[in-house]
Amino acid sequence: MAAAFLARRGARVLVGNVRSGRGEIDLIVTLEGRLVAVEVKTRVGEDPIVQLTDQKRRRMRQAAARLRPTPERIDLVTVTLGPGGATISWVRAVA
């Protein structure tokens, strides 16, 4: 769902679920010539951004730093599931 959402907005999805040390990057995409790591958070009935703690941001930065080439930034895609379906949002440069 998140990969298709990003693709419709011009991102080229390269790979998903990349293990990096003790961490994991949900998606690696290219967008406007830049390499971007993407964290995907899904929640039912509440905004998934509440899951993005300072500790999670630090782990995301550490995991991304181990990749070669290193992504230029880390974005967040949130998926909120509710009675009306899914609402998807994209927040750039969260970590």
C-alpha positions, 0 to 999 in steps of 0.5 A: 500500500505504501509503496504504491502510494509513493510510486504514484507520487513519483518515487521509484521503489528500489527495495523493501524490508532492508536489514541493516545491523540491528535495524530495518528500513521499510523501503528504499526509494529514489525521488528526484534523483535522491536516495531516500529511506522510508519508515512505514507506520500503520495504526487503527483509529489513531495517527501512527506518528505517535509511534515515532519516538526519539528512540525510533528516530535514532534507530532509523538514522543508525540503520540508514547510516550503515547502508551504502550508498547512504540515503540522503534523508529518512521519510515517514509514511503513515497509514491510518485505518478506520471505518472509511478505509485507509488514510495515507500521509507522507512526512519528509525528513523526519529523522 
